[in-house]
Amino acid sequence: MVKMQKEIRDIQKGSYLIMDDAPCEIIAYSTAKPGKHGSAKARIEGKGVFDNKKRSMSQPVDAKIWVPVIERRQGQVINLEGNNVAQVMDLNSYESFSLEIPGELNISGDSEIEYLEYEDQRKVVVK
């Protein structure tokens, strides 16, 4: 698993972190002032990058969390297999794989797409 550790105070809205063993994009981040008997707390709400589930967590701002290293890659559609599935070739490694294409994305053969990759998970980026 490609990941690194960061303190919660160093992350911001729009970045990625691991919540419940799934990579998530931060959609809301807020902090509360330190109280009489404790440190400042951060409340983070995230949306799963690959499963679109909403998750939340609350931690002290000096706690360490895991941040996934998600690669943004380019691919070319080789063949449309139907039911929003396409055969895609990575433009750097020339590896071919099947990838689900979102319905709102209008593509054809030889179209270039951008996708996210983390471990063995891939998802098309809708611009």
C-alpha positions as CSV (number, residue, x, y, z in Angstrom):
1,M,0.0,0.0,0.0
2,V,1.5,3.3,-1.1
3,K,0.8,5.8,1.7
4,M,2.5,8.3,4.0
5,Q,1.8,9.8,7.4
6,K,0.9,13.5,8.1
7,E,-0.5,15.4,11.0
8,I,-4.1,16.4,10.8
9,R,-3.3,20.1,11.0
10,D,-1.3,19.8,7.7
11,I,-4.3,18.6,5.6
12,Q,-6.9,20.7,3.9
13,K,-10.1,20.5,1.9
14,G,-9.7,18.7,-1.4
15,S,-6.8,16.5,-0.3
16,Y,-6.9,12.8,0.4
17,L,-6.7,10.7,3.5
18,I,-7.5,7.1,4.6
19,M,-10.7,6.7,6.6
20,D,-12.0,3.2,7.5
21,D,-9.3,1.6,5.3
22,A,-10.5,3.4,2.2
23,P,-9.0,6.4,0.4
24,C,-11.2,9.5,0.8
25,E,-11.3,13.0,-0.5
26,I,-11.9,15.7,2.2
27,I,-15.1,17.6,1.5
28,A,-15.3,19.4,4.9
29,Y,-12.7,20.3,7.5
30,S,-13.2,22.3,10.7
31,T,-11.3,22.8,13.9
32,A,-12.5,23.6,17.4
33,K,-10.4,25.6,19.9
34,P,-8.5,23.9,22.6
35,G,-10.4,23.5,25.8
36,K,-9.4,23.7,29.4
37,H,-8.4,20.0,29.5
38,G,-7.4,19.1,26.0
39,S,-6.0,20.0,22.7
40,A,-7.7,21.4,19.6
41,K,-9.9,18.9,17.7
42,A,-10.5,18.6,14.0
43,R,-13.7,17.3,12.4
44,I,-13.2,15.8,9.0
45,E,-15.8,14.7,6.5
46,G,-14.7,12.7,3.5
47,K,-16.1,11.0,0.5
48,G,-14.7,7.7,-0.7
49,V,-12.7,8.1,-4.0
50,F,-13.7,4.7,-5.4
51,D,-16.9,3.9,-3.5
52,N,-18.5,7.4,-3.0
53,K,-19.4,6.6,0.6
54,K,-19.4,9.5,3.1
55,R,-17.3,9.1,6.2
56,S,-16.4,11.3,9.1
57,M,-13.9,11.4,11.9
58,S,-12.9,13.6,14.8
59,Q,-9.2,13.7,16.0
60,P,-6.8,16.0,17.8
61,V,-5.0,18.2,15.3
62,D,-1.6,16.9,16.3
63,A,-2.7,13.2,15.6
64,K,-1.0,11.5,12.7
65,I,-3.1,10.0,9.9
66,W,-2.3,8.0,6.8
67,V,-2.5,9.8,3.4
68,P,-2.8,7.6,0.3
69,V,-0.6,8.4,-2.8
70,I,-3.2,8.4,-5.6
71,E,-1.7,8.6,-9.1
72,R,-3.4,10.6,-11.8
73,R,-2.7,8.9,-15.1
74,Q,-3.6,9.2,-18.8
75,G,-5.2,6.4,-20.9
76,Q,-6.5,5.8,-24.3
77,V,-9.8,4.0,-25.0
78,I,-9.1,1.1,-27.3
79,N,-12.5,-0.6,-27.4
80,L,-16.0,0.0,-26.0
81,E,-17.3,-3.2,-24.5
82,G,-20.9,-2.0,-23.8
83,N,-22.7,-1.2,-20.5
84,N,-20.3,1.7,-19.8
85,V,-17.2,-0.5,-19.8
86,A,-14.2,0.3,-22.0
87,Q,-10.9,-1.4,-22.7
88,V,-8.2,1.3,-21.8
89,M,-4.5,1.4,-22.5
90,D,-2.3,3.3,-20.1
91,L,-0.2,5.8,-22.1
92,N,2.9,5.4,-20.0
93,S,3.2,1.7,-19.4
94,Y,1.0,0.5,-22.3
95,E,-0.9,-1.8,-20.0
96,S,-4.4,-2.7,-21.0
97,F,-7.3,-3.1,-18.6
98,S,-11.1,-2.8,-18.4
99,L,-12.5,0.3,-16.8
100,E,-16.1,1.4,-16.0
101,I,-16.9,4.7,-17.7
102,P,-19.4,7.1,-16.0
103,G,-22.6,7.6,-18.0
104,E,-22.2,11.4,-18.1
105,L,-18.9,11.0,-20.0
106,N,-19.3,10.9,-23.8
107,I,-16.4,8.9,-25.2
108,S,-15.6,6.9,-28.3
109,G,-12.8,4.7,-29.6
110,D,-9.4,6.4,-29.5
111,S,-10.6,9.0,-26.9
112,E,-8.0,10.0,-24.2
113,I,-9.2,9.9,-20.6
114,E,-7.7,10.7,-17.2
115,Y,-8.1,8.2,-14.4
116,L,-7.0,7.8,-10.7
117,E,-5.1,4.7,-9.6
118,Y,-4.5,3.5,-6.1
119,E,-3.3,-0.1,-5.5
120,D,-5.5,-2.2,-7.8
121,Q,-8.4,0.3,-7.9
122,R,-9.0,2.7,-10.8
123,K,-11.6,5.3,-11.5
124,V,-12.2,7.7,-14.5
125,V,-11.9,11.4,-13.6
126,V,-14.9,13.4,-14.9
127,K,-13.7,16.9,-15.8
